[in-house]
């Protein structure tokens, strides 16, 4: 494909503009999160703050790079061919954001997977950890490049980064859906909410994996252009917004009224708040004994919503 200003700096500019719009969505979701979940798990609260700060820095570096090429270096073909420092640092921030969000998802898989078996959570953790290595290599190799033409010498790590990112998203989505499916209790109220969570997991996983896969395809098909870079600018925004959407959806899912009228555990299911009473009431209805009745109750009513860390 012929290299033009449109499929190089023009593509990067369009990607930066769309990324700025998605950053506005990030701000809104972060505001709603701190408004609605003031007493949320501290790891979530600190993670949202860190991700917002990194996203702000990433967009600032992206705008700085675009400004450098389109304004400061306007008309200079030599300057446009050089890789500016803000672009290199932006790649490193991009890697940190992606692996951070994937780690937060893997943490949920790890916490829930231990209740069933330990092999699958270890597999997920290992795959996510390998993403750290590929991300570090990508950031280092990008820092060592001087011109955009040099990107062809590190094409192998670019292929690996996009492909591995897509693979990690698919693995995490499969693991979360697997545990949610196993958590179904047979009650229409609980199962309907589990289906809602599964849909959210699949949608968020599809968006991020589709974006990284599209970036990979465009880089393979058009290696001498910057179309893949414009798509890559969107990737971090999709990761952060998908994670924030999962957090902010917890309240609406919990309060959703389904056909059975499932609103509160204690009111509808007549579940006593005292632990001993729970054991007595469940033991009367179940021949399996106190220990198994508690496990059944946890897996049927509590476990499905732990993926979203319902307060």
NUMAR-973303 format. One record per residue (C-alpha): x, y, z; residue number from 1; residue in three letters. Coordinates in steps of 0.001 Angstrom, whole numbers, plus 500000, padded with zeros to 6 digits. Layout:
BEGIN
<site u="X" v="Y" w="Z" nr="NUM" rest="Ala"/>
...
//
This chain:
BEGIN
<site u="500000" v="500000" w="500000" nr="1" rest="Unk"/>
<site u="501205" v="503478" w="499136" nr="2" rest="Unk"/>
<site u="502285" v="505490" w="502161" nr="3" rest="Unk"/>
<site u="500446" v="508815" w="502398" nr="4" rest="Unk"/>
<site u="499890" v="511477" w="504999" nr="5" rest="Unk"/>
<site u="496360" v="510163" w="505432" nr="6" rest="Unk"/>
<site u="497256" v="506581" w="506346" nr="7" rest="Unk"/>
<site u="500126" v="507635" w="508606" nr="8" rest="Unk"/>
<site u="499666" v="510816" w="510625" nr="9" rest="Unk"/>
<site u="496031" v="511131" w="509561" nr="10" rest="Unk"/>
<site u="495204" v="507685" w="510952" nr="11" rest="Unk"/>
<site u="497061" v="508461" w="514183" nr="12" rest="Unk"/>
<site u="495197" v="511775" w="514502" nr="13" rest="Unk"/>
<site u="491778" v="510134" w="514071" nr="14" rest="Unk"/>
<site u="492680" v="507478" w="516635" nr="15" rest="Unk"/>
<site u="493768" v="510153" w="519099" nr="16" rest="Unk"/>
<site u="490489" v="512040" w="518673" nr="17" rest="Unk"/>
<site u="488378" v="508945" w="519309" nr="18" rest="Unk"/>
<site u="490605" v="508110" w="522278" nr="19" rest="Unk"/>
<site u="489898" v="511570" w="523708" nr="20" rest="Unk"/>
<site u="486156" v="510894" w="523460" nr="21" rest="Unk"/>
<site u="486553" v="507567" w="525246" nr="22" rest="Unk"/>
<site u="488617" v="509333" w="527908" nr="23" rest="Unk"/>
<site u="485569" v="511491" w="528605" nr="24" rest="Unk"/>
<site u="483581" v="508291" w="529162" nr="25" rest="Unk"/>
<site u="486317" v="507134" w="531540" nr="26" rest="Unk"/>
<site u="485951" v="510337" w="533569" nr="27" rest="Unk"/>
<site u="482198" v="509853" w="533808" nr="28" rest="Unk"/>
<site u="482499" v="506223" w="534879" nr="29" rest="Unk"/>
<site u="485171" v="507031" w="537473" nr="30" rest="Unk"/>
<site u="482946" v="509771" w="538913" nr="31" rest="Unk"/>
<site u="479955" v="507436" w="539103" nr="32" rest="Unk"/>
<site u="482068" v="504755" w="540753" nr="33" rest="Unk"/>
<site u="483246" v="506981" w="543598" nr="34" rest="Unk"/>
<site u="479720" v="508369" w="544008" nr="35" rest="Unk"/>
<site u="478031" v="504972" w="544291" nr="36" rest="Unk"/>
<site u="480706" v="502812" w="545918" nr="37" rest="Unk"/>
<site u="482283" v="504894" w="548643" nr="38" rest="Unk"/>
<site u="482793" v="501817" w="550849" nr="39" rest="Unk"/>
<site u="484012" v="499497" w="548110" nr="40" rest="Unk"/>
<site u="486966" v="497123" w="548412" nr="41" rest="Unk"/>
<site u="490110" v="499234" w="548857" nr="42" rest="Unk"/>
<site u="491917" v="497452" w="546019" nr="43" rest="Unk"/>
<site u="489160" v="498522" w="543639" nr="44" rest="Unk"/>
<site u="489229" v="502115" w="544883" nr="45" rest="Unk"/>
<site u="492990" v="502443" w="544518" nr="46" rest="Unk"/>
<site u="492960" v="500613" w="541187" nr="47" rest="Unk"/>
<site u="490374" v="502973" w="539704" nr="48" rest="Unk"/>
<site u="492402" v="505997" w="540829" nr="49" rest="Unk"/>
<site u="495619" v="504546" w="539402" nr="50" rest="Unk"/>
<site u="494016" v="503557" w="536108" nr="51" rest="Unk"/>
<site u="492458" v="507013" w="535726" nr="52" rest="Unk"/>
<site u="495829" v="508685" w="536364" nr="53" rest="Unk"/>
<site u="497594" v="506391" w="533878" nr="54" rest="Unk"/>
<site u="494864" v="506948" w="531300" nr="55" rest="Unk"/>
<site u="495215" v="510717" w="531702" nr="56" rest="Unk"/>
<site u="498973" v="510448" w="531228" nr="57" rest="Unk"/>
<site u="498544" v="508171" w="528214" nr="58" rest="Unk"/>
<site u="496177" v="510596" w="526477" nr="59" rest="Unk"/>
<site u="498474" v="513528" w="527281" nr="60" rest="Unk"/>
<site u="501439" v="511736" w="525710" nr="61" rest="Unk"/>
<site u="499334" v="510812" w="522684" nr="62" rest="Unk"/>
<site u="498277" v="514436" w="522151" nr="63" rest="Unk"/>
<site u="501878" v="515591" w="522656" nr="64" rest="Unk"/>
<site u="503089" v="513161" w="519987" nr="65" rest="Unk"/>
<site u="500386" v="514208" w="517511" nr="66" rest="Unk"/>
<site u="501126" v="517894" w="518190" nr="67" rest="Unk"/>
<site u="504810" v="517297" w="517572" nr="68" rest="Unk"/>
<site u="504259" v="515674" w="514189" nr="69" rest="Unk"/>
<site u="501394" v="517809" w="512859" nr="70" rest="Unk"/>
<site u="502266" v="521229" w="514288" nr="71" rest="Unk"/>
<site u="505869" v="521569" w="515422" nr="72" rest="Unk"/>
<site u="507282" v="519417" w="512610" nr="73" rest="Unk"/>
<site u="504830" v="520525" w="509944" nr="74" rest="Unk"/>
<site u="506449" v="520351" w="506508" nr="75" rest="Unk"/>
<site u="509547" v="518502" w="507716" nr="76" rest="Unk"/>
<site u="509657" v="515005" w="506215" nr="77" rest="Unk"/>
<site u="512754" v="514087" w="508207" nr="78" rest="Unk"/>
<site u="511168" v="514996" w="511565" nr="79" rest="Unk"/>
<site u="508023" v="513027" w="510774" nr="80" rest="Unk"/>
<site u="510071" v="509869" w="510260" nr="81" rest="Unk"/>
<site u="511620" v="510042" w="513741" nr="82" rest="Unk"/>
<site u="509951" v="508427" w="516758" nr="83" rest="Unk"/>
<site u="509370" v="511148" w="519354" nr="84" rest="Unk"/>
<site u="509970" v="510455" w="523071" nr="85" rest="Unk"/>
<site u="506291" v="510926" w="523999" nr="86" rest="Unk"/>
<site u="505351" v="508112" w="521635" nr="87" rest="Unk"/>
<site u="507900" v="505775" w="523237" nr="88" rest="Unk"/>
<site u="506725" v="506592" w="526758" nr="89" rest="Unk"/>
<site u="503107" v="506208" w="525655" nr="90" rest="Unk"/>
<site u="503806" v="502618" w="524599" nr="91" rest="Unk"/>
<site u="505184" v="501851" w="528072" nr="92" rest="Unk"/>
<site u="502102" v="503380" w="529754" nr="93" rest="Unk"/>
<site u="499903" v="501418" w="527356" nr="94" rest="Unk"/>
<site u="501552" v="498174" w="528481" nr="95" rest="Unk"/>
<site u="501129" v="499040" w="532171" nr="96" rest="Unk"/>
<site u="497409" v="499780" w="531767" nr="97" rest="Unk"/>
<site u="496647" v="496594" w="529849" nr="98" rest="Unk"/>
<site u="498515" v="494238" w="532177" nr="99" rest="Unk"/>
<site u="497020" v="496012" w="535215" nr="100" rest="Unk"/>
<site u="493434" v="495474" w="534040" nr="101" rest="Unk"/>
<site u="494156" v="491884" w="533039" nr="102" rest="Unk"/>
<site u="495692" v="491297" w="536469" nr="103" rest="Unk"/>
<site u="492564" v="492608" w="538199" nr="104" rest="Unk"/>
<site u="490421" v="490209" w="536176" nr="105" rest="Unk"/>
<site u="492847" v="487345" w="536851" nr="106" rest="Unk"/>
<site u="492651" v="488123" w="540574" nr="107" rest="Unk"/>
<site u="488916" v="487440" w="540522" nr="108" rest="Unk"/>
<site u="489444" v="484190" w="538648" nr="109" rest="Unk"/>
<site u="492076" v="483187" w="541189" nr="110" rest="Unk"/>
<site u="489862" v="483930" w="544188" nr="111" rest="Unk"/>
<site u="486925" v="481982" w="542784" nr="112" rest="Unk"/>
<site u="488858" v="479163" w="541164" nr="113" rest="Unk"/>
<site u="490294" v="477991" w="544458" nr="114" rest="Unk"/>
<site u="486783" v="477041" w="545560" nr="115" rest="Unk"/>
<site u="486539" v="474436" w="542798" nr="116" rest="Unk"/>
<site u="490088" v="473431" w="541833" nr="117" rest="Unk"/>
<site u="493522" v="475026" w="541714" nr="118" rest="Unk"/>
<site u="494781" v="474086" w="538276" nr="119" rest="Unk"/>
<site u="492750" v="476493" w="536132" nr="120" rest="Unk"/>
<site u="493504" v="479609" w="538252" nr="121" rest="Unk"/>
<site u="497215" v="478753" w="538078" nr="122" rest="Unk"/>
<site u="496974" v="478432" w="534290" nr="123" rest="Unk"/>
<site u="495245" v="481827" w="534014" nr="124" rest="Unk"/>
<site u="497772" v="483460" w="536354" nr="125" rest="Unk"/>
<site u="500675" v="481998" w="534368" nr="126" rest="Unk"/>
<site u="499276" v="483232" w="531047" nr="127" rest="Unk"/>
<site u="498692" v="486725" w="532443" nr="128" rest="Unk"/>
<site u="502203" v="486770" w="533962" nr="129" rest="Unk"/>
<site u="503678" v="485883" w="530577" nr="130" rest="Unk"/>
<site u="501958" v="488989" w="529234" nr="131" rest="Unk"/>
<site u="504169" v="491040" w="531555" nr="132" rest="Unk"/>
<site u="507288" v="489665" w="529864" nr="133" rest="Unk"/>
<site u="506003" v="490399" w="526352" nr="134" rest="Unk"/>
<site u="504905" v="493896" w="527404" nr="135" rest="Unk"/>
<site u="508305" v="494708" w="528893" nr="136" rest="Unk"/>
<site u="510078" v="493494" w="525755" nr="137" rest="Unk"/>
<site u="507761" v="495618" w="523585" nr="138" rest="Unk"/>
<site u="508397" v="498745" w="525675" nr="139" rest="Unk"/>
<site u="512183" v="498230" w="525623" nr="140" rest="Unk"/>
<site u="512343" v="497499" w="521897" nr="141" rest="Unk"/>
<site u="510176" v="500523" w="521115" nr="142" rest="Unk"/>
<site u="512427" v="502743" w="523216" nr="143" rest="Unk"/>
<site u="515442" v="501547" w="521195" nr="144" rest="Unk"/>
<site u="513892" v="502490" w="517830" nr="145" rest="Unk"/>
<site u="514802" v="505796" w="516237" nr="146" rest="Unk"/>
<site u="512519" v="505920" w="513187" nr="147" rest="Unk"/>
<site u="509190" v="504415" w="512227" nr="148" rest="Unk"/>
<site u="511017" v="502403" w="509579" nr="149" rest="Unk"/>
<site u="512828" v="500625" w="512430" nr="150" rest="Unk"/>
<site u="509505" v="499156" w="513583" nr="151" rest="Unk"/>
<site u="509912" v="496506" w="510904" nr="152" rest="Unk"/>
<site u="512920" v="495152" w="512823" nr="153" rest="Unk"/>
<site u="510775" v="494541" w="515914" nr="154" rest="Unk"/>
<site u="507698" v="493317" w="514063" nr="155" rest="Unk"/>
<site u="507936" v="489949" w="515830" nr="156" rest="Unk"/>
<site u="507357" v="491494" w="519257" nr="157" rest="Unk"/>
<site u="504508" v="493638" w="517897" nr="158" rest="Unk"/>
<site u="502854" v="490496" w="516517" nr="159" rest="Unk"/>
<site u="503379" v="488719" w="519833" nr="160" rest="Unk"/>
<site u="502030" v="491618" w="521905" nr="161" rest="Unk"/>
<site u="498767" v="491978" w="519979" nr="162" rest="Unk"/>
<site u="498250" v="488221" w="519629" nr="163" rest="Unk"/>
<site u="499010" v="487493" w="523285" nr="164" rest="Unk"/>
<site u="496755" v="490318" w="524456" nr="165" rest="Unk"/>
<site u="493903" v="488838" w="522451" nr="166" rest="Unk"/>
<site u="494619" v="485357" w="523810" nr="167" rest="Unk"/>
<site u="494693" v="486538" w="527434" nr="168" rest="Unk"/>
<site u="491333" v="488276" w="527024" nr="169" rest="Unk"/>
<site u="489794" v="485095" w="525615" nr="170" rest="Unk"/>
<site u="491214" v="482920" w="528410" nr="171" rest="Unk"/>
<site u="489982" v="485270" w="531151" nr="172" rest="Unk"/>
<site u="486508" v="485501" w="529602" nr="173" rest="Unk"/>
<site u="486252" v="481706" w="529305" nr="174" rest="Unk"/>
<site u="487370" v="481210" w="532913" nr="175" rest="Unk"/>
<site u="484910" v="483749" w="534322" nr="176" rest="Unk"/>
<site u="482019" v="482385" w="532277" nr="177" rest="Unk"/>
<site u="482933" v="478853" w="533342" nr="178" rest="Unk"/>
<site u="482763" v="479665" w="537048" nr="179" rest="Unk"/>
<site u="479576" v="481678" w="536606" nr="180" rest="Unk"/>
<site u="477952" v="478788" w="534767" nr="181" rest="Unk"/>
<site u="478960" v="476363" w="537514" nr="182" rest="Unk"/>
<site u="477416" v="478734" w="540050" nr="183" rest="Unk"/>
<site u="473903" v="478410" w="538645" nr="184" rest="Unk"/>
<site u="471491" v="477224" w="541313" nr="185" rest="Unk"/>
<site u="468496" v="476254" w="539193" nr="186" rest="Unk"/>
<site u="466461" v="479175" w="540559" nr="187" rest="Unk"/>
<site u="465299" v="481487" w="537791" nr="188" rest="Unk"/>
<site u="465957" v="484667" w="539783" nr="189" rest="Unk"/>
<site u="469573" v="483911" w="540578" nr="190" rest="Unk"/>
<site u="470278" v="482322" w="537195" nr="191" rest="Unk"/>
<site u="468887" v="485346" w="535330" nr="192" rest="Unk"/>
<site u="471325" v="487612" w="537090" nr="193" rest="Unk"/>
<site u="474167" v="485217" w="536405" nr="194" rest="Unk"/>
<site u="473268" v="485312" w="532701" nr="195" rest="Unk"/>
<site u="473411" v="489120" w="532842" nr="196" rest="Unk"/>
<site u="476907" v="488980" w="534316" nr="197" rest="Unk"/>
<site u="478011" v="486443" w="531702" nr="198" rest="Unk"/>
<site u="476803" v="488757" w="528941" nr="199" rest="Unk"/>
<site u="478797" v="491639" w="530391" nr="200" rest="Unk"/>
<site u="481922" v="489487" w="530622" nr="201" rest="Unk"/>
<site u="481546" v="488349" w="527013" nr="202" rest="Unk"/>
<site u="480877" v="491868" w="525712" nr="203" rest="Unk"/>
<site u="483841" v="493424" w="527533" nr="204" rest="Unk"/>
<site u="486124" v="490578" w="526461" nr="205" rest="Unk"/>
<site u="484915" v="490843" w="522877" nr="206" rest="Unk"/>
<site u="485558" v="494595" w="522668" nr="207" rest="Unk"/>
<site u="489133" v="494460" w="523917" nr="208" rest="Unk"/>
<site u="490107" v="491302" w="522030" nr="209" rest="Unk"/>
<site u="488486" v="492577" w="518826" nr="210" rest="Unk"/>
<site u="490391" v="495857" w="519091" nr="211" rest="Unk"/>
<site u="493766" v="494177" w="519648" nr="212" rest="Unk"/>
<site u="493049" v="491645" w="516888" nr="213" rest="Unk"/>
<site u="492096" v="494455" w="514484" nr="214" rest="Unk"/>
<site u="495333" v="496276" w="515305" nr="215" rest="Unk"/>
<site u="497255" v="493077" w="514591" nr="216" rest="Unk"/>
<site u="495502" v="492511" w="511249" nr="217" rest="Unk"/>
<site u="496041" v="496108" w="510098" nr="218" rest="Unk"/>
<site u="499725" v="495931" w="511041" nr="219" rest="Unk"/>
<site u="500171" v="492682" w="509093" nr="220" rest="Unk"/>
<site u="498241" v="494022" w="506089" nr="221" rest="Unk"/>
<site u="499642" v="497582" w="506163" nr="222" rest="Unk"/>
<site u="503006" v="497445" w="507963" nr="223" rest="Unk"/>
<site u="504300" v="500700" w="506464" nr="224" rest="Unk"/>
<site u="501368" v="502792" w="507673" nr="225" rest="Unk"/>
<site u="500231" v="503940" w="511108" nr="226" rest="Unk"/>
<site u="496662" v="502687" w="510884" nr="227" rest="Unk"/>
<site u="497425" v="500071" w="513532" nr="228" rest="Unk"/>
<site u="498705" v="502833" w="515801" nr="229" rest="Unk"/>
<site u="495441" v="504759" w="515582" nr="230" rest="Unk"/>
<site u="493585" v="501598" w="516619" nr="231" rest="Unk"/>
<site u="496081" v="500921" w="519389" nr="232" rest="Unk"/>
<site u="495331" v="504347" w="520906" nr="233" rest="Unk"/>
<site u="491808" v="503055" w="521608" nr="234" rest="Unk"/>
<site u="492891" v="499827" w="523273" nr="235" rest="Unk"/>
<site u="493752" v="501239" w="526693" nr="236" rest="Unk"/>
<site u="490518" v="503240" w="526785" nr="237" rest="Unk"/>
<site u="488470" v="500126" w="526047" nr="238" rest="Unk"/>
<site u="490250" v="498168" w="528770" nr="239" rest="Unk"/>
<site u="489660" v="500799" w="531433" nr="240" rest="Unk"/>
<site u="486062" v="501490" w="530411" nr="241" rest="Unk"/>
<site u="485172" v="497799" w="530314" nr="242" rest="Unk"/>
<site u="486591" v="497336" w="533817" nr="243" rest="Unk"/>
<site u="484784" v="500412" w="535169" nr="244" rest="Unk"/>
<site u="481556" v="499289" w="533499" nr="245" rest="Unk"/>
<site u="481797" v="495946" w="535319" nr="246" rest="Unk"/>
<site u="482286" v="497737" w="538638" nr="247" rest="Unk"/>
<site u="479489" v="500243" w="538098" nr="248" rest="Unk"/>
<site u="477033" v="497572" w="536923" nr="249" rest="Unk"/>
<site u="477046" v="495775" w="540282" nr="250" rest="Unk"/>
<site u="474389" v="497966" w="541862" nr="251" rest="Unk"/>
<site u="472004" v="497791" w="538919" nr="252" rest="Unk"/>
<site u="472393" v="494015" w="538632" nr="253" rest="Unk"/>
<site u="471797" v="493555" w="542333" nr="254" rest="Unk"/>
<site u="468656" v="495703" w="542246" nr="255" rest="Unk"/>
<site u="467296" v="494255" w="539000" nr="256" rest="Unk"/>
<site u="463864" v="492754" w="539500" nr="257" rest="Unk"/>
<site u="463395" v="489526" w="537584" nr="258" rest="Unk"/>
<site u="460326" v="487352" w="537149" nr="259" rest="Unk"/>
<site u="460755" v="485738" w="540561" nr="260" rest="Unk"/>
<site u="461088" v="489090" w="542282" nr="261" rest="Unk"/>
<site u="464622" v="488416" w="543527" nr="262" rest="Unk"/>
<site u="465634" v="491614" w="545326" nr="263" rest="Unk"/>
<site u="467119" v="490685" w="548690" nr="264" rest="Unk"/>
<site u="468483" v="487435" w="550048" nr="265" rest="Unk"/>
<site u="466954" v="487703" w="553484" nr="266" rest="Unk"/>
<site u="463525" v="488940" w="552392" nr="267" rest="Unk"/>
<site u="462723" v="486712" w="549456" nr="268" rest="Unk"/>
<site u="464600" v="483547" w="550320" nr="269" rest="Unk"/>
<site u="463818" v="483822" w="554032" nr="270" rest="Unk"/>
<site u="467489" v="483418" w="554848" nr="271" rest="Unk"/>
<site u="468243" v="484181" w="558492" nr="272" rest="Unk"/>
<site u="471170" v="486463" w="559235" nr="273" rest="Unk"/>
<site u="472417" v="484349" w="562137" nr="274" rest="Unk"/>
<site u="474911" v="481675" w="561070" nr="275" rest="Unk"/>
<site u="473524" v="479020" w="563372" nr="276" rest="Unk"/>
<site u="470000" v="479664" w="562111" nr="277" rest="Unk"/>
<site u="471231" v="479273" w="558550" nr="278" rest="Unk"/>
<site u="472670" v="475890" w="559396" nr="279" rest="Unk"/>
<site u="469502" v="474751" w="561207" nr="280" rest="Unk"/>
<site u="467089" v="475846" w="558490" nr="281" rest="Unk"/>
<site u="469195" v="474371" w="555700" nr="282" rest="Unk"/>
<site u="469875" v="471123" w="557556" nr="283" rest="Unk"/>
<site u="466157" v="470553" w="557964" nr="284" rest="Unk"/>
<site u="465664" v="470858" w="554227" nr="285" rest="Unk"/>
<site u="468824" v="469066" w="553145" nr="286" rest="Unk"/>
<site u="469915" v="465540" w="554081" nr="287" rest="Unk"/>
<site u="473534" v="466363" w="553418" nr="288" rest="Unk"/>
<site u="474280" v="467985" w="556751" nr="289" rest="Unk"/>
<site u="475356" v="471379" w="558018" nr="290" rest="Unk"/>
<site u="478678" v="471630" w="556162" nr="291" rest="Unk"/>
<site u="477308" v="470826" w="552735" nr="292" rest="Unk"/>
<site u="474258" v="473052" w="553172" nr="293" rest="Unk"/>
<site u="476519" v="476019" w="553804" nr="294" rest="Unk"/>
<site u="478544" v="475209" w="550700" nr="295" rest="Unk"/>
<site u="475357" v="474875" w="548656" nr="296" rest="Unk"/>
<site u="474069" v="478225" w="549907" nr="297" rest="Unk"/>
<site u="477395" v="479938" w="549165" nr="298" rest="Unk"/>
<site u="477686" v="478514" w="545669" nr="299" rest="Unk"/>
<site u="474061" v="479233" w="544796" nr="300" rest="Unk"/>
<site u="473580" v="482758" w="546152" nr="301" rest="Unk"/>
<site u="476904" v="484335" w="547101" nr="302" rest="Unk"/>
<site u="479542" v="483002" w="544711" nr="303" rest="Unk"/>
<site u="478012" v="484261" w="541432" nr="304" rest="Unk"/>
<site u="478103" v="487849" w="542633" nr="305" rest="Unk"/>
<site u="481604" v="487671" w="544101" nr="306" rest="Unk"/>
<site u="482904" v="488019" w="540545" nr="307" rest="Unk"/>
<site u="481565" v="491545" w="540606" nr="308" rest="Unk"/>
<site u="482525" v="492032" w="544275" nr="309" rest="Unk"/>
<site u="479034" v="493015" w="545377" nr="310" rest="Unk"/>
<site u="479180" v="494895" w="548688" nr="311" rest="Unk"/>
//
